[in-house]
Amino acid sequence: MNRLQHETSPYLLQHADNPVDWFPWGPEAFEKARAEDKPVLLSIGYSACHWCHVMAHESFEDDDTALLMNDLFVNIKVDREERPDVDDIYMQATLIFTQGHGGWPMTVFMTPDGRPFHAGTYYPPEPRHGMPSFKQILVAAAQTYQTKRDQLEESASKIAELLQSNMGAPVQKTGIELDADLLAHAANGLIMRADKIHGGLHSGQPKFPSPMNLEFLLRYYTTSGDARFLDVVTFTLRKMAQGGIYDQIGGGFHRYSVDNRWLVPHFEKMLYDNAQLARVYLHAYQLTGDACFADICRDILAYVTREMRDPSGGFYSTQDADSEGEEGKFFIWTPEEMRTVLEGHFDEFQIAAYLDLYDITSDGNFEGHSIPNRPYDLRAIAERHGMEPAALEDVAEMARPILFAHREHRVKPGRDEKMLAAWNGMMLAAFAEAARVLDERDYRDIAVKNAEFILSALTTEDGRLFRTHKRHGDGGESKLNGYLEDYANVVDGLLELYQTAFDTHWFTEAQRLADHALEHFFDGEAFYDTSDDHEVLIARPRSLQDTATPTGSNLMALNLLKLAAYTGGRRYEDAALGVFRQIDAAMREYPSAFGTALAGVHLLVHRPFEVAIIGPANDPQTEALLDAVRQPYYPYVIAAWSSDDVGDDSTPMLLAHRKMQNGAPTAYVCQNFVCAAPVDTVEELRPLLRGRT
């Protein structure tokens, strides 16, 4: 066993019995490299990465390859989900060396002080498809380090300087207005490339769900009233839900599809994808009233509750693509297996119709097997089999739990059970919002327990966030400084929970964490990804664009606009403005990379509606006023509630000086420093919430 045996990351522990003498990221490895004058080999991956497992099996488990690695290098293994800072820095370096072709596994060769001099991704054990073998790369990199040191040092220094310049320097402001024109240009740019046949915001492959951009388009629709933007989103959501990217049997979304029609996914399931998509489907339901969107949201949350929730209240990170050494094996079927499972429950004609509906064929749609999906219209399938559409839908609903129960006896994919603050914050927001929209008490209880978990297990004694927690028996270990994305997502989750439970504790904690982010991540102009007392690396990353998750700076700016509305704190809005002004031109030119920022600019331009409701708990009139605020999709509404009249001392300040009128529950609505007269009926409140220009 190598040094990774002492780590908590499941990905690192998967490599603990490799013959490679792996080190975790830390000073010990670099000190050894300096003492022995050896270059460093840095390998970065994550637990659900299929090709990471392939390279591990082919090379890191091979004795001859390990012998070469141990002889020539000091070897460091990093879980990119634990260390997004290290991953970001060296991914940028990899993109330089490979001319834009990055990915995982990532393989970086460095000097003993961390400057990269060569980088790539997957290397095969033998030369193939024009790629050199991993052993050839090892020998070449080591020889270059030993025999061409001067040139290597010069090159490594230039790369390090370039990384410092590109990642650390603030973007120059262009003076483009943060206004309705910017939003219209971005929204139209997003739908211009939308796939009108298969859905999605582009027609190529692979296809990613892009929940941040879908979310922005929904927000934009609420103020533009232009149905084109809603239609693009709802069409995409329906196509995704019909595809193989959605687990038709067990719920939840896989990472992305390798084709352009959402059929064949990379089979890993990520907590962050499902958290974001649960909210997008929920919002589509609010805007359309279409119950199918609410059903998908419920299915996602049921999957997460069943498969990804720890007894402590935290949420696990990922579910692997592979089981029994084969990608997707857990999720695929043959017609024979499915018929055998369904016999005794349905007649042969019903089974034939079901197989047709879910595209289960003898030829298959994935390596001779079938990924369940619904590419055809149910009415057409029902007519083909002489059935009523409602009867076929009943068969589909009844067959699902039967097939699920059978599938549960298969060997399940591995699960990465580390719990990350950022991803837990995302799922906290999803459960909290779904609890109030769908009126599900269980969701609220899950959200509360998760918030308690974050604020205990993932919080330091002095109130800062840890990045990661891994449970052991009755306890667990938390470690690594929280990153900006951790603070941003946890603040977002706590604000959503406050608007569901209206417990001021959640608001107070959200504001405290946002204040900490301003103190330790903000330099007066923009946010860094790491705190001012973080480990010193060769560059201090400052991410500006969304990736598979919202970038921390733009999500924190959106949170700050909400806090400004709650508190009247000008410093919150000023900081958010600083963030958005640094990327104004980029948002206009490349809207697909800035969905979160565009959502923030949308709130900035159209101004929040600040709604304070005063009324006794469990009073039907109070509940009716709250439901009028919480049930529809109002992304611009910031809500607070108190059961009693409020004086000067209030949390949040939005409630200050609010009192019931004439002894009845009362709603106060303000926007852009102007307040309407208080109202005490839903009929009077609704027009105020819709009164937008």
N, C-alpha and C positions, 0 to 999 in steps of 0.2 A: 504494500500500500504506500502511495506517495503522500505528499503533504496535503493533498486535496481531501483526504479522509477527515480532516478537522473542520471542513467548511460546512455551511448550512445549505448552500444552493444545490438543489437536486441535479442540475446540469454539471456542476463541478464534481459532485459525488459520483456521477456516472463515469468519471475519468479517474477516480481514486485508485483503481486497481490496474490502470494502464502501466506497462513497463516504462513509459516516459516518466522522467523525474520532474513532474509538474510542480510548479510553485503557484500559489494564488498571487494576485496582484498585491504588491507591497514592497517595502524597503529591503527585505531579506534577499529577494531575487536580484535586485539591481546591485546590491552590495556584493553578492557573489559574482555577478558579471564583471564588475569593476575589478575585484580582487583577482579573478582568473583571466581577465582581458578576453572575455568571450562576448560575442553578440547575443542579443536576446531574441528569442522566437516567441512572438505573442500570437496566441490562437484565441479568437473570440467567436462565440456561438451562443445558442440557447437551447433549452430542453426540447422544444417542439420542432426544431429545425431538422428536416429529413436529411439533407446533405451533410449536416454536421455529424449525424450518426453514421452516415456512409463513410465519411473520411476517418472518423474515429475507428471504425471497424477495419478499414483497409490499411490504415497507417499507424494510428496511435496504439492499436492493440497488437501491432506486428513487432516482434522482438528485434528484427534487423533494423527496421526504421527507427525504433526507439533507441537502439544503441547508437545510431548515427546522431540523432537529436541530442542525446545526453552527452555525447562526446564533443559535439561542435557548438552547442548552444546552452544557454540557460533558458528554460522553457516555462512560459507563463500561460495559464489558462484563465479566461475571463468569461463570466456570464454577462452578456450584454444587457440583460434586464436588470441585473443588480448594479451595474456600473455604466449607465448611459453616457457619462462624461468621457470615460476611456473609449467606449465604443464610438462616440461621435467624433472625437479627435482622430482616431486611427482609421475610421471610415473615410473621413475627408482625405487623409493621406492615401488610402487605397484608391480612391477615385482619381487622384492625381496620377498614380503609377499605372493604373489600368485604363486611363482615358475615359473614365465615367462608368466603368462596369464594376459596381460594388455588390456586396451581398455577404451572406454567411454560409459556410464558415469563412471567417476572415483570417488571413495569415499575414502577419507583419514581421519584418526583420528590422531590428532596432540596434542602435548603439547602447552601451550600458547606462547612458543617461536619458534614454527614452526617445531619441530622435530616429524616425524611420528612414531606412535607406532602400527598402524594397517592400512591396506588398502585393498581395493577390487574394484569391478566394479559395475555392476548392482546387486541389491538385490530386490527380489520380495516382495510384500506386505504380502504374506503368504508363509510358507515353501513349497518348491517344487523342484523336481529333485535333491534332496540332498542338496539344498541350504537353509540356514536359512532365516527367514524373515528379512526385514529391521529393524523392531521394535526389534527383538531379538538381532540383531547386535548392535543397539543403546544402549540397556540396558547393554549388556555384556561389551561394550567398556567403558561406563560410570562407571560401577562397578569396572572394572579393574583400571581405573584412580583413583578412590576414595579409593580402598582397597588394591591395590598392587602397590603403588606409587614407592617404591624403585626399584622393579624389572622392572617396566615400564620405569622409568627414565634411568636405565642402558641400557635397550634394545633400547630406543629411541636415546640415545647418541651413541651407536654402529652403528645404522643405519645412523645417521647423519655423523659420521666419515667415514663410508663406501661410502656414497654419495660424500663427499668431496674428498676422495681419487680417486674414480672411475671417477668423472666428471671433477675434476680440474687439476689432474696431467697430464703432457704431456706424450705421449706414447714414450717408449724407441725406439730409432732408431736401425734397425737391420743390416744396411749396404747392403741390397738388392739394386741392381742397378735399377735406373729409366731409363730403356732402352727398346729397341724393344722386347727383350725376355719377359719382364714383360707384355707388351701390348699383345703379342701373347698368352701368357699363360692365361691372363684374358679373351681375346676375345674367345678363344677356350673353356674355362671353361663356359662362358655364353651360347654358342650355344650347348654345349654338352647335356644339359638338356632340350633343346627346344622341345616343343610339335609339333610333325610332323603332327598331325591330325587336331588339333584345333588352332594352333598358340600359341604364348606366349613363354616366356623363362622358363617355367616349365609346367608340365602336370597336376599338382594337382589343387585343389580348396581351397579357392577362388582364382580368377585370377585378378591381377592388371596389368595395362598397362605397367608400368616400363619405362616411356619415357626416363629417363636418360640413362638407359642401352641400349635401342634401338638407342639412339643418338650416344653413344660411338661406337656401332657396325657399324653404317654408317660411322663414321669418320675412323674407322679402315679399312673398305673396300676401302676407297679412297687411302690409301697408300699401302695396301696389294694386292689389285686387285683380291682377292679371293672372287668369287661370292657366296660362302656359307654364308658369313656374310650378304651380301645384301639380299639374298634369305630368310634368317630367318626373317629379319625385314619386308620385303615387304609381305611375307606370313602372318605374324602376323597382320600387318596393314590391310590387306584385310579381314582377319577373324574378326577382331574387328569391322570394318566398316559394315560387314554383320550381326553382332550380335545385341542382344537387349541392350547391353551396349551402343550402339550408338543410339541416338534418330532418328529413320528413318523418322519421320514426321517433327520434328522441328530443327534437327541438334544439335550438341554438344554431348559430352560424359558424361555418368553417372560415378560414382566414380569407381566401380569395379563390377565384376560379382561373384555371390556366387557359380557358377558352373565352370566347366573346359572348357566350350565352348562359353563363352561370351554371354550367353543367358539372364539369369535373373540377373539384376543389383541390387545393392543398388542404389536407384533411385535419390539420391541427385546429383546435378551437382556442381562441384567445379571450381572456376575460375582458380586455378593453374593447374588442370588436362588439361583443355581445352587450356590454354596458351601453355603448353609444347607439347601437342599432335598436335596442329596446326603447330608447327615448325617441328616436326618429319614428319608429312605428307607432308609438304612443301619440306623438304629435300629429301624425297623419290621421289617426283615428279621431283626435279632437277636431281636426279641421273638416273631415269628411263625414264623420259618423259611421263609417264603414267598419262593422264589427270584426272583419277579417284582420284588420290592422291591430286591433286590441288583442285578438287571439294570438297573433304572432308575438306581440309583446309579452303576453302571459306565458307562452311556451318558452320564450327565452329565459324569463325569470324562473320558471319551473325547472328548466335544465340547470341553471346556475345554482338554485337552491339544492337540487338533488346531487349534483356532481362536483360543484366548485366551492361549497361552503364548508368551512371548518367549524367544529363545535364551539370554538372560541368566539365565533361571529365574524371572523375574517374570511376573505375570499381568496382561493388559490389562483395561480397565474394562468396556467395553460393545461390543455389536454393534448397529448402528442398525436401526430398523424399515424404513427406506426403501431402495430401490435403483432406479436409473433414474427417480428422482423419484416413485415410487409406493410407498405403504405396503404392506408384505407381499408385494411382487411376487416376491421370491426364493422364498417358501415355498408359493405356491399353484399349483394344477393345474387342467387341464381333463381330462375323460375321454379326449378324442382324443389329447392329448399323452401321457397315461399309457399308453394302449393301444399307441401307436406305440413307446414305450420298452420295453414288456414283450413285444411280439410277437417271436417267435423264441426266447423263453425259456419261455413258457407257452402252453397252448392257449387258445382263446377262452373256454371255460367257466371255466377257472381265473382268467383275467383278469377276467371278469365278477364272479366271486365276490370277488376282491380289491377291485375298485372298490366293490362293495357293502359289504364289511367296513370300508373306510376312508371311506365316505360321499362318494365322488367321483361327482357327478351332473351332468347337463347343466344343471340350474337353478343348481347351486352353493349354497354356504352363506356366501359372502362376495363380494359385488359381482360376481355372475355366474361366479365361480370357486369352487374347492373347497379348503378347508383340510383336509388329511388328519386324521381323527380316528376313533375306534372307539366309536361310540355304541351299537352293537348287540351282543348276545351272539354270540360266535363260533359256538357250537353251532347257534344258530338260523339264522345265515347259511349255515353248512355244510349243514344239512339242506335249506334252500331251494334250494341249488344241487346237491344230490345228492352231497355230498362228506362224507368223514369229517372230524371236527373237527381231528384231528392233521394230515391232509393240507392243510387250509386254513392251519393255522398254519405248516406247512412252506413253503407258497407265500409267506406274509407274510414269513417270515424270509429267504427267497431273493430276494424282490423288493426288499427294502430296500436292499441295497448296489447293485443295478442302478439304482434310481431315484436314489440318492444320487450315483452317478458321473455320471449325466446332469445332475443339478441343479448339480453343481460347475462346469459349463460356463456357467451363468448368471452375470450380473453380480452379485457379492456385495454385501450391505449394507456400508456403511462401518463402520469399526472405530475406536473410541477407544483409542489405544494408550498413553495415560498409565497408569502403574502406581501405585495408591494403597496406602499402607501398611495401612490398615484392611481393605480388601477383599482384599489379599494375605494378611493374617493369617487371614481367614475361609477362604480357599481352602487355605491351609497346613493349617489344622485339619482340613478335609475330607479332603485327601489323606492326612494322617498317620493319622487314625482309620481310614479305609478300608483303609490298608495293613495294619494289624494285624488287623482284623476279617475281611477278605477274603483275607488272606495274599498280598498282591500286592507283590512286591519293587519293581516299577516305580513304584508309587505312593509307596513310601518314598523312592526315589531322587529323585522329583520334589519331594517335600516337603522333603528335605534341601537340594536345590539352591535351592528357594524361600527357605528360612530363611537360607541363606548370602547370597542376593540381598538380603533385607531387612536383614540385619545388616551389609551392606557398602554397597550403592548407596543404601539408604534410611536410613542411619544417619550422623549427623554425626561429626566428629572427636572430639567430647567425649562420644559415646555416646548422643545424643538422636536421636529419630526425625524424619526429614523426612516431609512429607505425600505428596509426589508425585515420581515419576521418569519421565522420557521419554528413550528411547534415541535417540542419533544416531550412525549408523555403528558404530564400535567402542567408542564411549563413551556418554555420556549426561549429562543434567543433572537434579539433584535440588534441590528447593526447597520453601519454606514450612515453618513450624514444624508439627510433628506435633500433632494434636488428641488429646483424651482417647480418642476412639474408635479412633484409630490405636494407641495404647498398649494399650488393652483387648483389641483383636482380635489384635494381635501376641503379647501375653502368652498369650492363649488358644491360639493356634496353636503357640507354642513349648512350652507344657505338654502339648499333645496329641502333639507330636513327641517330647518326652521320654518319654512313656509308650509310644511305639512303638519308638524306637531306644535308649532308656535311656542316651543320651550326656549326661553331666552338664553339658556346655557349654550345651545348650538350656535346662536348668533354671536354670542360673546366670544366663543372659541374661534369662529370663522374670522371675526375681526382681529383677534389677537394674532392668529397665524398670518393674516394678510399684512398686519403691521410688522411682523417679524420679517416677512419677505421684503418689504420696502426697506427695512433697516439693513439687511444682510445680503440681498441680491441685487438691489437697485443702485445705480451709480449717479442718479440725478437725471439721466437721459433715457436709460433703457435697463432691462434686466439681464443679468448673467444667469446661466443655468446652474452655477454652483455658488455657494455662499462665499463671503469675503474671508472666512476662516477655513475654507476647504483645503484639502491636500493640494499642494502646488504641482501642477502638471506642465507639460511643455506649452500648453495654451489654455486659456480660460474660455470655455465655449460659451457662445451667445447665440442660441438658436432663434431663428426668425420665422421659419416655415413649419406648417403642420406636416407630420409624417403619417404614420398609422394612428397616431394619437395627437391631440391638440398640443401645439408647442406651449411650453409653460408661460412664456412672456405674454402671448396673446390671450390665453385663458385668464391669466392673472389680471390683465388689463380689463377684460370683460367683468371679472369679479369686482374690481375696484369701482367700475361705473355703478354697479349695484350697491356697493357699500356707500358710495357718494349719495345715492338716492335715499338710502336708509338713514344716513347720519348728517347729511349736509356738509360733509367734509370735503372741502375744495381740493385738498392735497391728493385725495384719491383720484378725482377726475383729471387733475393736472398730470399725474403720473401716467394714467391711461392714455391721455392725449400724446404724451411724449413717445410712448410705445408705438402708437398708430402712425404718427407723423414720420417715423423713421422708415416705414414700409409703405408709404402712400403710393409711390409709383409702382412698387412691386405688386401691390394688391390690384392695381388697375391692369397691369401687364400680364400677371400670372395668377388670376383669381383662384385657380384650382389648388394652389399651395397655401391659401390664406382664408379658408372657410371660417376659422375661429375668429380671426381678426375682423373679417367682414361682418360677422355677427355682432362684434363689439361696436364697430362703426355704425351699424344699423341702430343699435340702442343709443349711441351717441347722437346720431342725426335726428331720430324720431323721439328722443327723450323718454325716459321711463314714466309710467303712470305710477305714482306713489299712493297706495291704497292702505288706509288704516281703518280697521273695523273694531269697534268697541261694543261688547255685549256679553252677557253671561254665557259661560260654557253650557253646552247641551240645550240651549234655548233654540227652539225651531227657527226663529227669525234670525238669530245669529248664524246658525248653520246654513240657512238659505243665502244669506249675504256672502258667507265664505265660499259656498259652492258656486255662486255666480262669478266669483273671482278665480276659483281653482279648477273648475270643470272645463271651460273652453281653453283654447290655445291662445294665451296672451303672453308672448315672450317678452313684452315690454312692461309687464306689470310687476311691481315690487310690492309685496303684501306683508302686512304686520297685523297682529291681533292682540287685544288685551280684554280680559273679562271684566275689568273695572275701569272707572274713570282714571285718567292718567294726568299727573301734574308735570312739574319741570323735570324730575328725575325719572327718565324712562330709558328702556333698552328694547329696541333701538330708538333713536331720537325721533324717528318718524311718528312715534306714538305720542310725543310730548303735547300736552295741553288738549288731548282728545277726550271728549266726554260723550256719554249717551245724551241724545236729544229727546226731551219729553219722556224720559224714562224708558226709551225703546232702544234696541240695538241699532247702531248708527255706523254708516260708512262715510269716510272722508276720501276724496279723490283729488290729487294735485298733479300738475304736470308743468314743467318748465317754470317753476316759481309762482304758479298761479293755481289757486284752489277753488274748486266748485263748492257750492253750498252743500252741507252734509245732507245725506239722504238716509231713509230708513226702510226702503222697500227694494226688492230685486228689480221691479219694473223701472224704478228711477236710477238704479245703479248701472244696469246694463248699457244704456245709451252713453253714459259717461265713459265706460271702458272702451267703447267702440268709436268714440268721438275723435277720430284721428284725421289729419289732413295729409 
